[in-house]
Amino acid sequence: MNNVSEFIKLANDNEGFISVIIFTMTLLLGWGSGIFESLRRRPRFKIRVLEGPTFCCSFPTGREYKGNKTHITGLALYLDVTNVGSAPSSIGRIEIGYHNYTFKNTFLWFWLKHQVVSLTDFHVQLGEFVKVYPFLTQHNQLSPHKSGRYLEVGRSTNGVVYFEQTESWGGFRPREKNGGIRIIIRVEDAFGGKHSLKTFVSRVSLQEAQKYNPYFGESRETAKLANTSEDYDVI
């Protein structure tokens, strides 16, 4: 009882000081909880691959580089991206990785880090009608669709992304397994966060790819010819 009485007397004698301590601790706890809450609020993208123009195609160019026949690899992916996190954000850079034949270790990824502009929309003929697939980051030519890269929490968007590898030779092409290509898709958000999905896509012929886009695989070469350059960057 004496200890309790002394504590009560001490508290009464130092009421102002204790109030300051309680106020300061309340501020610190509030500030700390605010920081932790802001750290918890971040976007998280869920990536899905949709049916349609989703495939990989490698085809010969008919040219040679230092005695080696060259080829071009193109990748089209019809993606759905949903923000399942706790903060809104925009879709930033999109990169594609695959395993090629030049790496002895098959866990190493060869990365395509830049999309290229498709010369026309990806589309398919359905009887007398034409279905045009939206682009995820580019503008469509055959439809008024505009890509929506800003995602509120719970919102999703979908569209085609298109990659062409620089003209290559030898083993610089996707490693095929059971008619498919194992790839990793990496989507960056506006805060620098990276969101990934590993999946398989079909490997198709150039004729099959051109059913969706008659100019598949021609973007890089067309751009070089437009610049009146006869040189080709080959890897």
N, C-alpha and C positions, 0 to 999 in steps of 0.2 A: 504493500500500500504506500509506503514511503516513497518508493521509486515512482509510482504513478502520480503521487501528489507533487513530487519535484518536477516531473515532466510537464504537468499542467501548469505549474507556476512558471517554469521556463518558457513555455509557449505563450503564456499571457504577458510575460515581461518582454518578449521579443516578437510580438504579434506583427509588427511592421516588417521586420526582416524576413520572417517566415512567409509572409504574403508575397514579398518580392521573389523569394526562392520558388514558391509555387507558380507564380506568374511566369517566371523565366523558364521553368521546366515545361509548362504548358505550351509556351511559344516554341521551344525546341522540339517537343513531341509533335506539334502541329506541322512545323517546318519539315521535320524528318519524314512524317507520314506523307506529306505532299510530294516530297522528292521520290519516295518509294512508289507512290501512286503514279507519278509521271513516268517512272521507269517501267512500270508494268504496262502502261498504255503504249502499245506499239502495233504496227500492222503485221499481219501474217497472211501470206498468200497461199491458197490451196490451188494447185495446178492440175488440170485434167486434160487429156488428149481426146479429141472428139473424132468421130468418123467423118470421112470426107477427104479433102486434100491433105492427108497425113502420110508421107512416104519419103523414102530416100532413093536417089537415082544417080548412078555413076555411068558415064558413057564416054566412048573414045572421041577425040577431036579430029582424028585423021592427020594430026601433025606429030612431029618428033622433037625432042629436046635432048641434044647430045647423044643421039642414037636411040633414045628411049621414047616409046609411044606415050603420048600424053592423054589425059582424061580430065573431065570436069565432073564434080560432085555437087548435086543440088539437094536441098532438104526443104520440104514444105511441111509445116505443122499447123493443124487446126486446133487452137488452144482455148480452154476456158479457164479464167483466173478469177477466183473469189477471195475477197478480203474477209477472213475469219478471225482477224485479230481484234484489237481494242482501240485502234486509232486509224483514221483515214490516211490514204497515201496514194501516190501515183505510180504507175508501172514505169520503170526506167529501162535500163539496158537488159536485153535478153541475149543469152549465149547458149550455144549448143556444143556438147562434147561427145566424142565417139572414140571407140578403139580402132586403131588402124593396124596395118600389117608391118609397119616399120618398128614398132615397139615390141621387144621380146616379152616384157611384162604386160599382160593384158589388162592390168588394173590402171594403167596410165591412160589419161584422156587427151585426145587431140581436140583443141577448141576452135570453133568458129565464133568469133566474138563480135562480128558486125553483120547485121542484116544488109541485104541489097534490095534495091528498088525493083519490084516486079514490073515487067514491060506491059502487062495487062492483068486484069482481075482473074482470080481463080474461079472457074464456073463449070457447070456441067449441064448438058442438054437433057431435059426431061420431056420427051415427046416434042411438042411444039413450043414448050416453055424452056426458059433458061434460068437455072438457079445460080445466083451470084453469091459467093462466099465473102463475107466482110473481112477486111484486113484488121489486124489488132493494132498496128502502129502506123500504117500507111493510109493513104486516101484511095478510095475506090473510084474507078473510072466509069463503070457501067451501072452504078447505083448511087443514090445520094447518101449512103451510109457514112457516118463519121465515127471514127474510133473513139471510144471512151476510156481513156487511160487513168482517170482519177476515180478511185474506188472508196466510197464511204464504207463504214463497217457493215458487213452483211451483203454488200453489193458485188455483182460479178459482171464480167464482160468476156466476149469471145471474139476470135478472129484468127486469120492466117498470118503466120510469120514465115519469111522466106530467106533462105541462106544459099549462097553459092560460094564454093571454095575456089580459090585461085587455081588456075590450070596447073595440074600436078602430073607426076609420073611415078611409076613403081608402086610401092606399098602405101602411098599417101591417099588411101581411100578407106571407107568404112569396112571393118571386119564383119563378115557375114556369118550368121549362125542360124541354121534351120530356116533360111529364107528371110530372116529379119536382121535388123541392126539395133544393137543396144546403145542407147543414147542417154545423156543426162541433160535436162533442161534447167537452166538457172535464170531466174527472174529477179532483178534488183528493184527494191522500192526506193522512194525518194529520200529515205534516211540512210541508205547504204546497206540495208539488210538484204540478205540473199536467201532466196527460197528455191528449193530444188525438187526435181522429180526424175527418177530413173525409170525408163520404160523401154519397150521394143517397138520399132516401127517397121513396116514392110519395105523390102527392096523391090523396086519395080523397074520395068524397062522405060526407055525414053518415050516410046510410043504411048505407053500407059500414062506416063506423067503428062504428056501433051494433051491427053483427053481433058485434063483439068486446066491446062494453061498451054496454049500452042507455042509460047515463047519460053518455055521452061528451059533453064540452063543457058540462056543467051544474054542475060543482063550485063555481066562483066565485059563480055566481048563487045557487045553493042556500045557500051560506054567508052571503051578504048578506041573503037573505030570512029566514034563521034569526035574523039579528040585527035583524030588523024594520026594515031600512033600505030606503028607496025610491030612494036615490041610487046612481048607478053611476059608478065611476071609468072615464073614457073617455080613450084616447090616440089 
